[in-house]
């Protein structure tokens, strides 16, 4: 190695593969996360049996979420819009309340 102080934060995948390929990678990781979530939902519903255990499924979800969050979101400079998150929470609460008023 040379004299340069090299750290992992110096490495950016997008510098090597470009933005279009990084977007494709992000999409693929999101699909893998979706599959992992669907697998856990099958386990939770106890329908459409799978040989994967709940613990394995949750481990896979965590792994795929990490890939999406760290590898893709970080590389693409994405972050959470906290205002949007709050507005969505408020809309959900309103719909929930309205749905329960109809059933009461």
Buried (B, 14 or more C-beta within 10 A) or exposed (E): EEEEEEEEEEEEBBEEEEEEEBBEBBEEBBEBBEEBBEBBEBBEEEEEEEEBEEEBBBEBBEEBBEBBEEBBBBBBEEEEEEEEEEEEEEEEEEEEEEEEEEEE
